[in-house]
Amino acid sequence: MSAASTPEPAPTPAWVGEAVDAYAAHLLRERDRSEHTIRAYAGDVRACLMWCAHDGSDALADVTLAQLRSWLGSLASGGAARATLSRRSAAVRTFFAWTTRTGRTATDPALRLASPKRQRTLPDVVSRDGMSAVLDVAAVAADDEDPIHLRNRAVLELLYASGIRVSELTGLDVDDLDRGRRVVRVLGKGRKERVVPYGAPADEALGEWLERGRPRVVVEGSGPALFLGHRGRRVDPRQVREVVHSLLAHVPDAPDVGPHGLRHSAATHLLEGGADLRMVQELLGHSSLATTQIYTHVSLDRLRRSYEQAHPRA
């Protein structure tokens, strides 16, 4: 199809734009949500309201439960995954709960909007031996005293030692480290602060980065950022993902996971080592214990595979 024949996108009705903008402002100012979360929720709500407008709605008050179900049905027919449908229905339910609470709608059309159950898939994890191997790769690379290699080793050690998210790692400042107690202060989802411990190998790698690496790349605009890039600016999540993928590529049979895979691996290895589930929940910053419980399934799944391979009557 030529560019000339590509249909123009439908214009956004004023009531849709006003509702989405007001909701985005609410998420930012009153709920203190991240830019990524606001963009995702606003996009889902806009898509839903545009569907309803195309179906005949001229205002928020015109939106019906039948339209919302029809919208989700169209997404499912188009091949949307269960996780996508679950997220979008949750976004719409949250939105209409807000419009009802603030008097923008008299009733909540999404109150009985069912959400498809998410299909929980077991995350890929790096084995204990695999993690030992990749940390050795990072340590050997750092032997050349290159500041970026020193940083990469410290990044990898801290991600695995603490199980923190990549966004939490890149947001760390130097003062967030308490090396005397070997803990790091983390600002997690919803700007909830928690303190996470880390071990001696991570502390050693952090010390070398702070003493011999960071001073060689720091610039006037570096600020207090703990981890810096080549130009002395705060490292971003994309750079950290590249580092993790690159180092794991040196380890045969290791799954090609990113920083979140190291978080999964840390949680799984903690539970396999006998850690309490609630302790792991607190360490990871999960608001619900149900989120943490997936790691018990990972451990059991690996136990079952080992049993079936080893037991003569499996």
Disulfide bonds with the S-S distance in Angstrom:
none
